[in-house]
Amino acid sequence: MLLHNAAASFQSIEMLGGAATPYTEAARALGIEEGAVKSAIFRMRRRYGEILRDEISETVNNAADVEDEIRYLIAILAEQG
């Protein structure tokens, strides 16, 4: 439940302070400890990576191509700034 509540709250925190909002401010806004914010963000990033890999694996013919596609996606996003 913490992860769900944190995910919902992070969107509004980003709107207030941008992506660079310090963990301490996020923790204060969520009413939780800074360590809990760090853990929730870590779990969300890991889960996002799993979901992204699963989705990409549905678009390639060979499982070995998934990492190549991820590198390509990262390169395209980096160009966008």
Stockholm file with secondary structure:
# STOCKHOLM 1.0

chainA/1-81         MLLHNAAASFQSIEMLGGAATPYTEAARALGIEEGAVKSAIFRMRRRYGEILRDEISETVNNAADVEDEIRYLIAILAEQG
#=GR chainA/1-81 SS CHHHHHHHHHHHHHHHHCTTCCHHHHHHHHTSCHHHHHHHHHHHHHHHHHHHHHHHHTTCSSGGGHHHHHHHHHHHHHHHC
#=GC SS_cons        CHHHHHHHHHHHHHHHHCTTCCHHHHHHHHTSCHHHHHHHHHHHHHHHHHHHHHHHHTTCSSGGGHHHHHHHHHHHHHHHC
//
